[in-house]
Amino acid sequence: QLRQQPGPNQHAPIIALTANALPADVSTYQQAGFTDWLVKPYHENQLYLALAQHTGRHQPTDAPQVAGQPTTMPSYNFAGLGRLANDAAFVRKLQQLFIDTVPGQLQQLAVALELPDWPAATQLVHSLKSTFGNLQSEEAVRYVRKMEEILRKNPDPAALFNLHRNVGRIAGQLIDLFQAQLHV
């Protein structure tokens, strides 16, 4: 209703902060008048960049970017590891393990989806769910769980490839972030 009322806030950017980011949900947000959306948990830089984009501030002046820092940061958290989350050497090993294994798993999953080899795809998706779950990467976990559900019920290659692309995007962002952290 804010968009329908004349006044100073009629064109103010409205950012949806949501746990639902499936394509059908996004179109609902747009129809409701939201300017943009972010998936929870989100990083404050993501909110800042979304607001900057929709207010005409394309170059942040009071939030400088660190060289090599991605403009959108996927959420992750090692807190689920308990005390090990505070062990920097252990965390670095986990980051390197992610970098070394996840791209191969995603490639194997793409092949399994292409064949189609649903049992192999199911096994790989389950493994990826554990990996992203341990990182508490909620967006990736949501996509992987959806893949698991589709594989269980009625495999739909188009939907699975779309979800695979989204998981690959998040994995790529995490890999870039982890590589930057490992080389600091």
Secondary structure as GFF3:
##gff-version 3
##sequence-region A 1 184
A	DSSP	beta_strand	15	18	.	.	.	ID=ss1
A	DSSP	alpha_helix	23	31	.	.	.	ID=ss2
A	DSSP	beta_strand	36	39	.	.	.	ID=ss3
A	DSSP	alpha_helix	44	54	.	.	.	ID=ss4
A	DSSP	three_ten_helix	79	86	.	.	.	ID=ss5
A	DSSP	alpha_helix	88	114	.	.	.	ID=ss6
A	DSSP	alpha_helix	118	134	.	.	.	ID=ss7
A	DSSP	alpha_helix	138	153	.	.	.	ID=ss8
A	DSSP	alpha_helix	157	182	.	.	.	ID=ss9
###
